[in-house]
Each structure stands twice: as structure tokens, then as C-alpha cells.
């Protein structure tokens, strides 16, 4: 080792040895290389998914949550960007399971499939370019505090409009919009951002869908408010009705309605179910995670950990 070289940390070594799916085969992370001119790097021409696998100590298994739904959504995102996936949904589920087995995880894991324009050339377009596809996995805990609750601000950055870029697709380039909002919130002393549409209606968090609770009903913005059509969001809507006996309403939400909500939470694969206890320095409810949100969390995590046989078909055991 030369004087200028620095020894790799244990975490870096573990990452480099990790198995990934790349260019149609299994490879070590250290061998999965992209060229500096890769189109997706320069123009944001890619789309991705985020999938969680939950480790159950009792069962000695990982449970991948709703993988087919995520891969089906990835296919829709790819379609919007003039891309195609090289594998069927069932094949992608099989590859994911094999990656988890090879990597020997005994903790919660994040799974990231990525479809991208792989051609190494300059030029802004989507057509006549080679598509690339990969899947990598990594240990992953809580994205935000799901126990004590989080403090949010309404961002000055508006959510991208579907007429400008496809908000319902998980496009890599669009996430600069989210990054601007997230950094603004953190640098302003908050945990997360809430974004409005150009018309001033509530859309979503920087990378999460949003629900408020008023009068015992769950209320969430509709797809027409430039939200990502979340898998976790759909899961919660079903559980609210089937397990909690509550009404779910999809309608526009104004900024000021956030302040008078009985409860508020963000949700997504990364965020899971994250209670919001404050918005713009105004407490939500009594400033603590609400009872319905807490009950929903219990129901949700029982399912994720394989403790509720009723929803076992949502899980892929590895």
C-alpha cells in the first residue's frame, strides 16, 4: 500500500464483497462498474424501486414485503421513460431472494432495483439508447424516527408537476426536487419536508406519502395531486378499512388543514409509518404520536415480521 492509499474500512470491505445483480448475472459489488459517460448519470434517465425485507428473529427468515407490486410499478415507471425490463416480475423476485440468501443478512434490508439508460454518449433523449438493469441490497434501519415522531416544515420547493415530469414514476432525475426540499428542511432545523402542488394543495413528503386523521377518518391526497402512487400508501388504505374499521378518503388537503389535524403521519418503504408531531412549529394534536397512528404501526409491523397469517401472501420468505 502506498503512502497515499487508505485502508478500506470494515463497512467498505463488506459492501465491496456483497452480491449484486448486474448486466444479467450475479456479481460482487466491487465488480459492478459504470462508465463515467453513462447517460443516466448525466441526465437522470433512470427509474428505481425501494423494497424492504424484514428480519424475523423468531422465524429465522427475511420477509420481503410486497415485492411483486414494487416490480410491477417499476415496469410502469420504465414504460414512461421508454425503457424495458429484462426480467419478468417473478424472475426479479427470484433474483432478489437469491441475493438475500447469498449475502446472508440477519437484519432488516433495503432492496434497490434500478433501470437506467446505460449508453455512454452525450445527447438529451430517451430513444435509441441501451437500457441497463441492476439490483443491489444493503442493511437498512429506520429512515426517520418512527417512535418519537418527526418535526416537519412546509417546503418552499413545490412538488414537480406531472405535466413537467412524471410524478407517478420513480424517476431518478425527479429526486433532485425531493433533495432540495429535504435539505431545506434539515438546514432549517426540521426532520422532513412537506411539499405542496403548484396550486397550493398538499402533495407528499420529500419521499413519502402523507395521511392526516380528522374525525376518526384517514384522509390522503389523491393521485391527481402529483403524488407517487405508493405501495405502502395502498397497504395502509386497505388495513385502515379491514383491520381498523375506519373510512379512508382521498381528497385535496390545504396547508392550514395540516395544522388542525388530529394526527398526521408520513409513509413509504423507507419511512414506514412515521408519526408527525409538529408542522411549521405547530404541534399536531397533543404533540405526541396519535393513538390511531400507533395502532396502525402495530398492525403494519406484525404483518412485516410475519406475525399475521392473514396477510402472509404479501410476504416472500427467504
BELDACOR-V755924 format. One record per residue. N is the residue number from 1. SS is DSSP state (2 for helix, 1 for strand, 0 for the rest). Layout:
# BELDACOR-V755924
n->N ss->SS
n->N ss->SS
This chain:
# BELDACOR-V755924
n->1 ss->0
n->2 ss->0
n->3 ss->0
n->4 ss->0
n->5 ss->0
n->6 ss->0
n->7 ss->0
n->8 ss->0
n->9 ss->0
n->10 ss->2
n->11 ss->2
n->12 ss->2
n->13 ss->2
n->14 ss->2
n->15 ss->2
n->16 ss->2
n->17 ss->2
n->18 ss->0
n->19 ss->1
n->20 ss->1
n->21 ss->1
n->22 ss->1
n->23 ss->0
n->24 ss->0
n->25 ss->1
n->26 ss->1
n->27 ss->1
n->28 ss->1
n->29 ss->2
n->30 ss->2
n->31 ss->2
n->32 ss->0
n->33 ss->0
n->34 ss->0
n->35 ss->0
n->36 ss->0
n->37 ss->0
n->38 ss->1
n->39 ss->2
n->40 ss->2
n->41 ss->2
n->42 ss->2
n->43 ss->2
n->44 ss->0
n->45 ss->0
n->46 ss->1
n->47 ss->1
n->48 ss->1
n->49 ss->0
n->50 ss->0
n->51 ss->1
n->52 ss->1
n->53 ss->1
n->54 ss->1
n->55 ss->1
n->56 ss->1
n->57 ss->0
n->58 ss->0
n->59 ss->0
n->60 ss->0
n->61 ss->1
n->62 ss->1
n->63 ss->1
n->64 ss->1
n->65 ss->1
n->66 ss->0
n->67 ss->2
n->68 ss->2
n->69 ss->2
n->70 ss->2
n->71 ss->2
n->72 ss->2
n->73 ss->2
n->74 ss->2
n->75 ss->2
n->76 ss->2
n->77 ss->2
n->78 ss->2
n->79 ss->2
n->80 ss->2
n->81 ss->0
n->82 ss->0
n->83 ss->0
n->84 ss->0
n->85 ss->0
n->86 ss->0
n->87 ss->0
n->88 ss->0
n->89 ss->2
n->90 ss->2
n->91 ss->2
n->92 ss->2
n->93 ss->2
n->94 ss->2
n->95 ss->2
n->96 ss->2
n->97 ss->2
n->98 ss->2
n->99 ss->2
n->100 ss->2
n->101 ss->2
n->102 ss->2
n->103 ss->2
n->104 ss->0
n->105 ss->0
n->106 ss->0
n->107 ss->0
n->108 ss->0
n->109 ss->1
n->110 ss->1
n->111 ss->1
n->112 ss->1
n->113 ss->1
n->114 ss->1
n->115 ss->1
n->116 ss->1
n->117 ss->1
n->118 ss->0
n->119 ss->0
n->120 ss->1
n->121 ss->0
n->122 ss->0
n->123 ss->0
n->124 ss->0
n->125 ss->0
n->126 ss->0
n->127 ss->0
n->128 ss->0
n->129 ss->0
n->130 ss->0
n->131 ss->1
n->132 ss->1
n->133 ss->1
n->134 ss->1
n->135 ss->1
n->136 ss->1
n->137 ss->1
n->138 ss->1
n->139 ss->1
n->140 ss->0
n->141 ss->0
n->142 ss->0
n->143 ss->0
n->144 ss->0
n->145 ss->0
n->146 ss->0
n->147 ss->0
n->148 ss->0
n->149 ss->0
n->150 ss->1
n->151 ss->1
n->152 ss->1
n->153 ss->1
n->154 ss->1
n->155 ss->0
n->156 ss->0
n->157 ss->0
n->158 ss->0
n->159 ss->0
n->160 ss->0
n->161 ss->0
n->162 ss->0
n->163 ss->0
n->164 ss->0
n->165 ss->0
n->166 ss->0
n->167 ss->0
n->168 ss->0
n->169 ss->0
n->170 ss->0
n->171 ss->1
n->172 ss->0
n->173 ss->0
n->174 ss->0
n->175 ss->2
n->176 ss->2
n->177 ss->2
n->178 ss->2
n->179 ss->2
n->180 ss->2
n->181 ss->2
n->182 ss->2
n->183 ss->2
n->184 ss->2
n->185 ss->2
n->186 ss->2
n->187 ss->2
n->188 ss->0
n->189 ss->0
n->190 ss->0
n->191 ss->0
n->192 ss->1
n->193 ss->1
n->194 ss->1
n->195 ss->1
n->196 ss->1
n->197 ss->0
n->198 ss->0
n->199 ss->0
n->200 ss->0
n->201 ss->1
n->202 ss->1
n->203 ss->1
n->204 ss->1
n->205 ss->1
n->206 ss->0
n->207 ss->0
n->208 ss->0
n->209 ss->1
n->210 ss->1
n->211 ss->1
n->212 ss->1
n->213 ss->1
n->214 ss->1
n->215 ss->0
n->216 ss->0
n->217 ss->1
n->218 ss->1
n->219 ss->1
n->220 ss->1
n->221 ss->0
n->222 ss->0
n->223 ss->2
n->224 ss->2
n->225 ss->2
n->226 ss->0
n->227 ss->0
n->228 ss->0
n->229 ss->0
n->230 ss->0
n->231 ss->2
n->232 ss->2
n->233 ss->2
n->234 ss->2
n->235 ss->2
n->236 ss->2
n->237 ss->2
n->238 ss->2
n->239 ss->2
n->240 ss->2
n->241 ss->2
n->242 ss->2
n->243 ss->0
n->244 ss->0
n->245 ss->0
n->246 ss->0
n->247 ss->0
n->248 ss->1
n->249 ss->1
n->250 ss->1
n->251 ss->0
n->252 ss->0
n->253 ss->0
n->254 ss->1
n->255 ss->2
n->256 ss->2
n->257 ss->2
n->258 ss->2
n->259 ss->2
n->260 ss->0
n->261 ss->0
n->262 ss->0
n->263 ss->1
n->264 ss->1
n->265 ss->1
n->266 ss->1
n->267 ss->1
n->268 ss->1
n->269 ss->0
n->270 ss->0
n->271 ss->0
n->272 ss->1
n->273 ss->1
n->274 ss->1
n->275 ss->1
n->276 ss->1
n->277 ss->1
n->278 ss->1
n->279 ss->1
n->280 ss->0
n->281 ss->0
n->282 ss->1
n->283 ss->1
n->284 ss->0
n->285 ss->0
n->286 ss->0
n->287 ss->0
n->288 ss->0
n->289 ss->0
n->290 ss->0
n->291 ss->2
n->292 ss->2
n->293 ss->2
n->294 ss->2
n->295 ss->2
n->296 ss->2
n->297 ss->2
n->298 ss->2
n->299 ss->2
n->300 ss->2
n->301 ss->2
n->302 ss->2
n->303 ss->2
n->304 ss->2
n->305 ss->0
n->306 ss->0
n->307 ss->0
n->308 ss->0
n->309 ss->2
n->310 ss->2
n->311 ss->2
n->312 ss->2
n->313 ss->2
n->314 ss->2
n->315 ss->1
n->316 ss->1
n->317 ss->1
n->318 ss->0
